[in-house]
Amino acid sequence: MGEFGLIGRLTAALGGDAAAGQVESARLGGGLLVGIGDDAAAWMQPNAVLVATTDMLVEGIHFNLDWTSWYDLGWKALAVNLSDVAAMGAAPGVALVSLGLRPDTPIADVEAFYAGMQELATVSGCTVAGGDTVSVCSDTVINVAVLGSMPAAEAGTLLRRGHGRPGYRLGVTGFLGASAGGLHALRTGVDVTVSGVGALLDAHRRPQPRLEAGAALRAAGVRCAMDVSDGLLADLGKLCATAGCGATVRADSLPVHPALRSLFPDMALGWAAGGGEDYELLFAAPHDVMERAVAALMLLGLPATDIGELVTDPDVRIVDGAGQSVTIQAPGWDHFGHA
């Protein structure tokens, strides 16, 4: 059934958001605003909306220590969680880090991991507040949870996947496909001194969570967003499924990373549409709000591109200049769908 079919079954087993909200209200004294199915959970407190997210990285699935330094791994482990906080339009607060380490892991590697994480925590305003460490028999396992917040008075501005509507314009921050290009370069041993390769490697190893962009989108009036982690089309499909609509994306409008287009022209479009791990923000808004949001992001020095629109038809399509559907060979990542 794939990863997201499984999530749906588990949500039903837990009684859905309504039952979860009743439990949360009794224990925490606030109402659940967002449960399973968005970038982060969110609930009300007297003076703030709190958000919470967690992500797991498993050696051999999410990273390979043959070409990933422990320092970069620490950065990325925090970044993927901060990206979810950004996708809700919230600010990060604290992070909890759990590690499953082989007993023979050098202590210097673990220290490098935390140093990389701390660098990103410092620049993003996040505090690593604790966690857990255990031993594992084989592959290293990393789990990070991040708590963030926004003022209680701004609860209605929380960015949600389900707030999109047919007729809304679709936008995305930054460039797409660079991380997939960087991973390809690492796997195939592309010469790292070749012009442009370094930018692709940086995108893969040290993604930049768009925290300022998430806040700017909220301020501009955007209410629908998510981050691009599993690939643009795959994540857009999730947004549309939650919002009850479809989407049409213009292939020639996708902001393909220039280095990707130059180095791997035959694969650039496919990786931009379905490569994954871009950690940019995908958002939807009425036309006037979209213009305001794009202008606000440009003031931050972050490019943003209008790539299409949400439509009534439930299908998600990518089309060429003539409106004909374009087939993408790698439509995104699904853990169990790749078994």
Stockholm file with secondary structure:
# STOCKHOLM 1.0

chainA/1-339         MGEFGLIGRLTAALGGDAAAGQVESARLGGGLLVGIGDDAAAWMQPNAVLVATTDMLVEGIHFNLDWTSWYDLGWKALAVNLSDVAAMGAAPGVALVSLGLRPDTPIADVEAFYAGMQELATVSGCTVAGGDTVSVCSDTVINVAVLGSMPAAEAGTLLRRGHGRPGYRLGVTGFLGASAGGLHALRTGVDVTVSGVGALLDAHRRPQPRLEAGAALRAAGVRCAMDVSDGLLADLGKLCATAGCGATVRADSLPVHPALRSLFPDMALGWAAGGGEDYELLFAAPHDVMERAVAALMLLGLPATDIGELVTDPDVRIVDGAGQSVTIQAPGWDHFGHA
#=GR chainA/1-339 SS CHHHHHHHHHHHHTTHHHHHHHHHHHHHSSCEEECTTSSSEEEECSSEEEEEEEEEEEBTTTBCTTTCCHHHHHHHHHHHHHHHHHHTTCEEEEEEEEEEECTTCCHHHHHHHHHHHHHHHHHHTCEEEEEEEEECSSSCEEEEEEEEEEEGGGGGGCCBGGGCCTTCEEEEESCBSHHHHHHHHHHHTCCTTSTTHHHHHHHHHSCCCCHHHHHHHHHHTCCEEEECSSCHHHHHHHHHHHHTCEEEEEGGGSCBCHHHHHHCTTTHHHHHHHCCCCCCEEEEECHHHHHHHHHHHHHTTCCEEEEEEEESSSCEEEECTTSCBCCCSCCCCCTGGGC
#=GC SS_cons         CHHHHHHHHHHHHTTHHHHHHHHHHHHHSSCEEECTTSSSEEEECSSEEEEEEEEEEEBTTTBCTTTCCHHHHHHHHHHHHHHHHHHTTCEEEEEEEEEEECTTCCHHHHHHHHHHHHHHHHHHTCEEEEEEEEECSSSCEEEEEEEEEEEGGGGGGCCBGGGCCTTCEEEEESCBSHHHHHHHHHHHTCCTTSTTHHHHHHHHHSCCCCHHHHHHHHHHTCCEEEECSSCHHHHHHHHHHHHTCEEEEEGGGSCBCHHHHHHCTTTHHHHHHHCCCCCCEEEEECHHHHHHHHHHHHHTTCCEEEEEEEESSSCEEEECTTSCBCCCSCCCCCTGGGC
//
